[in-house]
Amino acid sequence: MTRGCARRLVALDGARLTLDRADMLDGAAPGPVELVVPTFLVEHDDGLVLVDGGLAPEAADDPVATYGAELGAEVRMTPDQRLDRQLSRAGVSPGDVTHVVITHVHFDHTGGLRHVPHARFLLGAGDRGAVDGSDPAVADLARTADLAPVRDADWTFVEGDHDLFGDGAVVVVAMPGHTPGNTSVLVRLPSGPLLLSGDTAHLHEALKRPAPMAADTDREQALASLHRLIGLAATHGADVWVTHDPDDWARLAPAFSAGFSAGRGSGSA
């Protein structure tokens, strides 16, 4: 594989979801954990990639009205954590985003897609039914209100791994199990390779004690994908950012918080 390099990655802050740690990883001690719901921008010579879409903007005003009392999580979100405002704070117009990688179709990854309907969307093929209705079971995993505004967008349903720009800089990595089309994203940066886990893992503890979690649609696949994530990190010498993990956010986000106010292409975070 040709080794390219993205210019930089910017982490965009998002909502917080409080859930039971035991539901995030089999065998984990019970108790509340506040998960981070971030999104990411990856700047490449050939495009600006948004990874995931976070929560719906209206959830900042009334999460219960947005998602229903049966959500099963406490939502903490400010208006400034809406995706459109996070993009603006990073110095990016929604129109600058050329590609959107959706790691899977759960509601906490699709809420802001409406802000970038012009972009090219990439989704693991196993989750396609949430977009085109071809698989009702998969469609039930998603929130219709998030996908309806972008159903007619330019979609690519990825089979297996997908090298987005053909140079190894941004690779969508198949990690089925949490959902049928779940993916992670390998990003090569000037500072070194970084694996954005998506929901292949919810807590960094899952990398030390691989185990599935309660919401996985296929527990055997989910466990195999966890082992693959660990193996890819070792093979590529990549740091793994378990994107929901609050400790990983505290550890990694400060180094990737600089936006594009100094101008696109002027350096890397």
Solvent accessible surface area in square Angstrom, and as a share of the most:
residue,aa,sasa,rsa
1,M,149,0.66
2,T,97,0.56
3,R,159,0.58
4,G,18,0.18
5,C,64,0.38
6,A,1,0.01
7,R,89,0.32
8,R,12,0.05
9,L,0,0.00
10,V,2,0.01
11,A,9,0.07
12,L,6,0.03
13,D,45,0.24
14,G,6,0.06
15,A,2,0.02
16,R,31,0.11
17,L,6,0.03
18,T,35,0.20
19,L,44,0.22
20,D,56,0.29
21,R,76,0.28
22,A,36,0.28
23,D,67,0.35
24,M,14,0.06
25,L,1,0.01
26,D,44,0.23
27,G,71,0.69
28,A,7,0.06
29,A,70,0.54
30,P,108,0.68
31,G,26,0.25
32,P,112,0.71
33,V,7,0.04
34,E,63,0.28
35,L,3,0.01
36,V,2,0.01
37,V,2,0.01
38,P,10,0.06
39,T,6,0.04
40,F,4,0.02
41,L,0,0.00
42,V,0,0.00
43,E,0,0.00
44,H,11,0.05
45,D,101,0.52
46,D,98,0.51
47,G,9,0.09
48,L,0,0.00
49,V,0,0.00
50,L,0,0.00
51,V,3,0.01
52,D,10,0.05
53,G,0,0.00
54,G,7,0.06
55,L,6,0.03
56,A,0,0.00
57,P,10,0.06
58,E,63,0.28
59,A,1,0.01
60,A,15,0.12
61,D,114,0.59
62,D,69,0.36
63,P,35,0.22
64,V,92,0.53
65,A,80,0.62
66,T,20,0.12
67,Y,26,0.10
68,G,21,0.20
69,A,93,0.72
70,E,146,0.65
71,L,45,0.22
72,G,64,0.62
73,A,22,0.17
74,E,116,0.52
75,V,22,0.13
76,R,126,0.46
77,M,20,0.09
78,T,65,0.38
79,P,60,0.38
80,D,73,0.38
81,Q,27,0.12
82,R,54,0.20
83,L,9,0.04
84,D,33,0.17
85,R,102,0.37
86,Q,16,0.07
87,L,0,0.00
88,S,78,0.50
89,R,137,0.50
90,A,6,0.04
91,G,46,0.44
92,V,6,0.03
93,S,59,0.38
94,P,46,0.29
95,G,54,0.52
96,D,55,0.29
97,V,0,0.00
98,T,58,0.33
99,H,22,0.10
100,V,0,0.00
101,V,1,0.00
102,I,1,0.00
103,T,1,0.01
104,H,0,0.00
105,V,1,0.00
106,H,30,0.13
107,F,50,0.21
108,D,12,0.06
109,H,7,0.03
110,T,0,0.00
111,G,0,0.00
112,G,1,0.01
113,L,0,0.00
114,R,68,0.25
115,H,37,0.16
116,V,0,0.00
117,P,65,0.41
118,H,99,0.44
119,A,2,0.02
120,R,72,0.26
121,F,0,0.00
122,L,0,0.00
123,L,1,0.00
124,G,3,0.03
125,A,24,0.19
126,G,33,0.32
127,D,0,0.00
128,R,113,0.41
129,G,4,0.04
130,A,4,0.03
131,V,8,0.05
132,D,71,0.37
133,G,49,0.47
134,S,80,0.52
135,D,57,0.30
136,P,99,0.62
137,A,72,0.56
138,V,8,0.05
139,A,35,0.27
140,D,121,0.63
141,L,48,0.24
142,A,21,0.16
143,R,46,0.17
144,T,93,0.54
145,A,51,0.40
146,D,0,0.00
147,L,2,0.01
148,A,54,0.42
149,P,70,0.44
150,V,1,0.01
151,R,83,0.30
152,D,148,0.77
153,A,24,0.18
154,D,85,0.44
155,W,34,0.12
156,T,37,0.22
157,F,40,0.17
158,V,11,0.06
159,E,143,0.64
160,G,41,0.39
161,D,69,0.36
162,H,50,0.23
163,D,41,0.21
164,L,14,0.07
165,F,36,0.15
166,G,56,0.54
167,D,28,0.15
168,G,0,0.00
169,A,0,0.00
170,V,0,0.00
171,V,11,0.06
172,V,2,0.01
173,V,4,0.03
174,A,26,0.20
175,M,1,0.00
176,P,42,0.26
177,G,0,0.00
178,H,6,0.03
179,T,0,0.00
180,P,52,0.33
181,G,5,0.05
182,N,1,0.01
183,T,2,0.01
184,S,0,0.00
185,V,0,0.00
186,L,6,0.03
187,V,0,0.00
188,R,22,0.08
189,L,12,0.06
190,P,82,0.51
191,S,89,0.58
192,G,26,0.25
193,P,32,0.20
194,L,6,0.03
195,L,0,0.00
196,L,1,0.01
197,S,0,0.00
198,G,2,0.02
199,D,5,0.03
200,T,14,0.08
201,A,3,0.02
202,H,12,0.05
203,L,2,0.01
204,H,48,0.21
205,E,60,0.27
206,A,3,0.02
207,L,28,0.14
208,K,162,0.69
209,R,90,0.33
210,P,44,0.27
211,A,16,0.12
212,P,19,0.12
213,M,11,0.05
214,A,67,0.52
215,A,56,0.44
216,D,17,0.09
217,T,66,0.39
218,D,54,0.28
219,R,114,0.42
220,E,146,0.66
221,Q,77,0.34
222,A,8,0.07
223,L,62,0.31
224,A,61,0.47
225,S,7,0.05
226,L,4,0.02
227,H,99,0.44
228,R,92,0.34
229,L,0,0.00
230,I,58,0.29
231,G,34,0.32
232,L,29,0.15
233,A,15,0.12
234,A,84,0.65
235,T,107,0.62
236,H,45,0.20
237,G,59,0.57
238,A,12,0.09
239,D,57,0.30
240,V,10,0.06
241,W,0,0.00
242,V,0,0.00
243,T,9,0.05
244,H,4,0.02
245,D,8,0.04
246,P,42,0.26
247,D,105,0.55
248,D,4,0.02
249,W,40,0.14
250,A,73,0.56
251,R,118,0.43
252,L,18,0.09
253,A,7,0.06
254,P,95,0.60
255,A,65,0.50
256,F,18,0.08
257,S,74,0.48
258,A,61,0.47
259,G,22,0.21
260,F,7,0.03
261,S,113,0.73
262,A,88,0.68
263,G,30,0.29
264,R,101,0.37
265,G,35,0.34
266,S,72,0.46
267,G,36,0.35
268,S,52,0.33
269,A,39,0.30
